[in-house]
């Protein structure tokens, strides 16, 4: 599985990558430090899943989400927000603009597994 991990925190990107390893899910992790970086890497890497932070410099995760969902070729690409933005309004906004699911930080491997099963039907 090719997974794009978009977060300005290297620590958080490592946690997410390690979670896939703990779940024994072979993956190629494409890392992006913000939304702009992710947009630049999106077409060339063709990820099967994006894990996306909300608060990042240059381009917020929600704005990245809107841009990606505006492009028809990515309408079915699963995008999970992984963020500390836990207000009901933020969750509603993300889902409104096409987030597939939402994980609040701190993220656990168990929660990631539940979301992956919900999206892909398996782990």
C-alpha positions in Angstrom: 0.0 0.0 0.0 1.3 3.5 -0.9 0.4 5.8 2.0 1.0 9.6 2.0 1.5 11.0 5.5 1.0 14.8 5.6 2.1 16.4 8.8 4.6 19.1 9.7 5.8 17.1 12.7 8.4 14.4 11.9 7.5 12.8 15.2 3.9 12.4 14.2 4.9 11.1 10.7 7.1 8.5 12.4 4.2 7.4 14.8 1.9 6.9 11.8 4.6 4.9 9.8 5.3 2.8 12.9 1.6 2.1 13.4 1.5 0.5 9.9 4.6 -1.6 10.9 2.9 -2.7 14.1 -0.2 -3.8 12.2 2.1 -5.8 9.8 0.8 -3.7 6.8 3.5 -3.4 4.2 3.5 0.1 3.0 5.5 2.7 1.2 5.2 5.9 3.1 5.4 9.1 1.2 6.0 12.0 3.6 4.9 15.5 3.1 5.6 18.4 5.5 2.5 20.5 4.6 -0.3 20.7 2.1 1.7 22.4 -0.6 4.4 19.7 -0.4 1.7 17.0 -0.5 0.0 18.6 -3.6 3.4 18.5 -5.4 3.9 14.8 -4.6 0.3 13.6 -5.1 0.3 13.0 -8.9 3.8 11.5 -9.0 3.2 9.1 -6.1 -0.4 8.0 -6.6 -1.1 7.1 -3.0 -3.9 4.6 -2.0 -4.5 6.4 1.3 -3.7 9.9 2.7 -3.3 10.6 6.4 -3.6 14.3 6.8 -3.0 16.8 9.6 -5.1 20.0 9.8 -2.7 22.6 11.2 0.4 23.0 9.0 2.3 25.9 7.5 1.8 27.1 3.9 -1.4 25.1 3.2 -3.8 23.8 5.9 -4.9 20.3 5.7 -8.5 21.3 5.2 -7.5 23.4 2.2 -5.5 20.6 0.8 -8.5 18.3 1.2 -10.7 20.8 -0.6 -8.3 21.1 -3.5 -7.9 17.3 -3.8 -11.6 16.7 -3.7 -12.1 19.3 -6.5 -10.1 17.0 -8.8 -12.3 14.2 -10.1 -9.4 11.7 -10.4 -9.1 11.8 -6.6 -12.8 11.6 -5.6 -12.5 8.0 -4.3 -9.0 8.4 -2.7 -9.4 7.7 1.1 -8.3 10.6 3.2 -8.2 10.4 6.9 -7.7 13.5 8.9 -5.3 12.9 11.8 -5.4 16.0 14.0 -5.8 17.6 17.4 -8.6 19.7 16.0 -11.4 17.9 17.8 -14.3 20.4 17.8 -17.5 19.1 16.4 -17.5 22.0 13.8 -14.0 20.9 12.6 -15.1 17.3 12.2 -18.3 18.3 10.4 -16.3 20.6 8.1 -13.8 17.9 7.2 -16.5 15.4 6.5 -18.4 18.0 4.4 -15.4 18.6 2.2 -14.7 14.9 1.7 -12.6 13.5 4.5 -13.2 9.7 4.5 -12.7 9.6 8.3 -11.3 11.5 11.3 -8.8 10.5 14.0 -8.0 12.7 17.0 -4.5 12.9 18.2 -3.0 11.2 20.0 -3.6 8.4 17.5 -3.3 4.8 18.6 -2.6 1.8 16.4 -5.9 0.3 17.5 -7.9 3.3 16.2 -5.9 3.3 13.0 -6.7 -0.4 12.5 -10.4 0.3 13.1 -10.5 3.0 10.5 -8.6 0.9 7.9 -11.0 -2.0 8.4 -13.9 0.4 7.9 -12.4 1.9 4.7 -10.8 -1.2 3.1 -12.8 -4.0 4.8 -9.6 -5.6 6.1 -6.1 -4.9 7.4 
